[in-house]
Amino acid sequence: MPEEKKLREPGPDVVRALAILMVLMIHVCAGGLNLTPGSGDWWGAMLWGSLARPAVPLFFMCSGAMMLDRDIPLKRLYGHNFLRILVAMLCWAFAYRVWGLLSGGLTLGNLWYAVKATLTLQHEFHFYFLHILLLVYAFVPVVRVFVRSASRRETEYLLLVWFITGILFPLLRYFWPFRLVYTMTTNWYVMNMAYSSIGYCVLGWYLRKHGKTIRAGWYWSALAVGFILVFGGTALMSLREGAFSSVFMEGMSPGPLLMAAGIMGLVLRRERWPEKLHRFTGRLAQASFCIYLVHIMVLRLVVRLGMSTTALPILAAPAIVVILTAVGWAIYEILSRIPIVNKWLV
């Protein structure tokens, strides 16, 4: 085990640690974004919410960077990786159902309904990521064959096609002249969210393999342009419509893509990290799956205890993220020491 820790790459751990903090920030800021556009608290939520938008793309890019570079037999892919996500998803989805019933009455009828709802995939809203991840895992063997046999130019061509059809079109269809052919752009050419996630996996692999040949300035530019698109585009549309517009904040759109590529490229360019920082981010990365699973439950409890996610979000949002991280991490440290639970649920 000590030898494995020495060989562990710091870059992916840093990216995953940043990604989980961003996920928490997105959900903490959600209420503030629905305030009146232009108000002080709305701008505070906008700032943090925009900075956090690369979260989900970064997770998919990390998955691609690590899984597409390893020889994972189908037996292990489905018997361990795929099955672990499925078991954890169903168990925690049921736990959320039971948690919701505790305040309203826990009866056999309600429990039976919770079981049926769980098995028919009526899960908490943030579990969509796990549903997509299962499909991504199913495509890993095929995508791995492509990236290993394709030239760099062929991989770049694939990424270009993916960007146009899976990232750019979903945004352009809201604007003239693309909205004139809304049926075509919606039903024919636009990749859905799940398949666009596979493109993020390929991009993560590409940046891990070729990213150091790209100058750091390009990554800084991508990060800056991406933020301008997310923050500026959301602000302009929301102020114009008088209500929050999420078009430029959607994970499968150019802004979050550019920000995620910039962050991952810059992180992977750095080969050496301070040992203490790597130890911290490594453990946080390991706990990230558990934190992701439980954080909505913890957030609702925090709100019940009186902490507001909409009042002064410029200060409250990061404070609540720290609380969610600490509690979720503590839950991981406890559950990771319980046999069976540590293998299948966290």
Residue pairs with C-beta under 8 A, 6 or more apart in sequence:
5 282
8 282
10 272
10 273
10 278
10 281
10 282
11 208
11 267
11 268
11 270
12 62
12 65
12 66
12 208
12 285
13 278
13 281
13 282
13 284
13 285
14 267
14 273
14 278
14 281
14 285
15 58
15 61
15 62
15 263
15 264
15 267
15 268
16 58
16 59
16 62
16 281
16 284
16 285
16 288
17 280
17 281
17 284
17 285
17 288
18 58
18 263
18 267
19 54
19 55
19 56
19 58
19 59
19 62
19 288
20 55
20 284
20 285
20 288
20 291
20 292
20 325
21 52
21 321
21 325
22 51
22 52
22 53
22 54
22 55
22 58
23 52
23 55
23 56
23 59
23 126
23 292
23 295
24 291
24 295
24 321
24 324
24 325
25 48
25 49
25 51
25 52
25 55
25 317
25 318
25 321
26 49
26 52
26 53
26 55
27 126
27 295
27 296
27 299
28 48
28 299
28 309
28 313
28 317
28 320
28 321
28 324
29 45
29 48
29 49
29 52
29 309
29 313
29 317
30 49
30 309
31 45
31 309
31 310
32 41
32 42
32 44
32 45
32 46
32 49
32 309
32 310
32 313
32 317
33 42
33 45
33 46
33 49
33 244
33 246
34 244
35 41
35 42
35 45
35 310
36 42
37 235
37 238
37 239
37 241
37 242
37 243
37 244
38 239
41 310
41 311
41 312
41 313
41 314
43 314
44 312
44 313
44 314
44 315
44 317
45 310
45 313
45 317
46 231
46 234
46 235
47 231
47 314
48 313
48 314
48 317
48 318
49 249
50 227
50 230
50 231
50 234
50 249
51 227
53 230
53 249
53 251
53 255
53 256
53 259
54 226
54 256
54 259
54 260
54 263
55 251
56 129
56 251
56 256
57 200
57 251
57 256
57 257
57 259
57 260
58 260
58 263
58 264
59 129
60 136
60 197
60 200
60 201
60 204
61 200
61 201
61 203
61 204
61 207
61 260
61 261
61 264
62 204
62 264
63 133
63 136
63 201
63 204
64 143
64 200
64 201
64 202
64 203
64 204
64 205
65 204
65 205
65 207
65 208
65 264
67 81
67 137
67 140
67 144
67 201
68 140
68 143
68 144
68 147
68 201
68 202
68 204
68 205
69 205
69 208
69 209
72 81
72 140
72 141
74 141
77 137
77 140
77 141
81 137
82 134
82 137
82 138
84 343
84 344
85 130
85 133
85 134
85 137
86 134
87 344
87 345
88 130
88 289
88 293
88 344
88 345
88 346
89 123
89 127
89 130
89 131
89 134
90 118
90 119
91 344
91 345
92 127
92 293
92 294
92 345
93 118
93 123
93 124
93 127
94 114
94 115
94 118
95 297
96 123
96 124
96 296
96 297
97 114
97 117
97 118
98 106
98 111
98 114
99 297
101 110
101 111
101 114
104 110
121 131
123 131
124 296
125 296
126 292
126 295
126 296
128 193
129 292
131 194
132 193
132 194
132 197
133 197
135 194
135 195
135 197
135 198
136 194
136 197
136 198
136 201
139 198
140 201
143 198
143 201
143 202
146 155
146 158
147 155
147 202
147 205
147 206
150 158
152 210
155 202
155 206
156 206
158 199
158 202
159 199
159 202
159 203
159 206
162 191
162 196
162 199
162 202
163 199
163 254
163 257
165 189
165 190
165 191
166 190
166 191
166 195
166 196
166 199
166 252
167 196
167 199
167 252
167 253
167 254
167 257
168 254
169 178
169 185
169 189
169 190
170 190
170 191
170 196
170 250
170 252
170 253
171 247
171 248
171 250
171 253
171 254
172 178
172 185
173 179
173 182
173 185
173 186
173 190
174 247
178 185
179 185
191 199
193 251
193 252
196 252
197 252
200 257
200 260
203 261
204 264
207 261
207 264
207 265
207 268
208 268
211 264
211 265
211 268
211 269
212 268
212 269
214 265
216 265
216 266
216 269
218 265
219 261
219 262
219 263
219 265
219 266
219 269
220 262
220 266
221 262
222 258
222 259
222 261
222 262
222 265
223 258
223 259
223 262
223 263
223 266
224 262
225 258
226 254
226 255
226 256
226 257
226 258
226 259
226 260
226 261
226 262
227 255
227 259
228 255
229 248
229 254
229 255
229 258
230 248
230 249
230 255
230 256
230 259
232 248
233 247
233 248
233 255
234 244
234 245
234 246
234 247
234 248
234 249
237 245
237 247
237 248
238 244
238 245
247 253
248 255
249 255
249 256
250 256
273 281
284 325
284 329
286 332
287 328
287 329
287 332
287 333
287 336
287 346
289 346
290 328
290 329
290 331
290 332
290 335
290 336
290 345
290 346
291 324
291 325
291 328
291 329
291 331
291 332
292 328
293 346
294 327
294 328
294 331
295 324
295 328
298 323
298 324
298 327
298 328
299 309
299 320
299 324
302 320
302 323
302 324
303 309
307 316
307 320
307 323
308 316
309 316
309 317
309 320
332 346
335 341
335 342
335 345
335 346
336 342
336 346
